[in-house]
Amino acid sequence: MPTRTHRRILRLPQVIDKTGLGRDSIYRGGREDWFPKPVKISERASGWFEDEIDAYLERRAALRDQSPA
């Protein structure tokens, strides 16, 4: 039997707090494919998978670490 993993969904205020990005940047990033896209969780609500937000932050940190000072 396959192992199920539980993925936590963050709502917009949590994503803003975790990333430091503003609402417009978060949605623009999803449209421009440099930030995770939201998932619909109901007719009027969406959120982001926390593991995808964490991976985005890790990629940003890796880019920072590669840049010359």
PEHU-V604713 format. One line per field, one symbol per residue. ss: DSSP state (~ for helix, > for strand, _ for the rest). psi: psi as a letter, one per 30 degrees, with the letter a starting at -180 (. if undefined). Layout:
ss->???
psi->???
This chain:
ss->________>>_~~~~~~~~___~~~~~~~~~_______>>>>__>>>>>~~~~~~~~~~~~~~~~~___
psi->kkkkkkkkkkleeeeeeefglleeeeeeeeegggkkklkkfaegklakkeeeeeeeeeeeeeeeffkk.
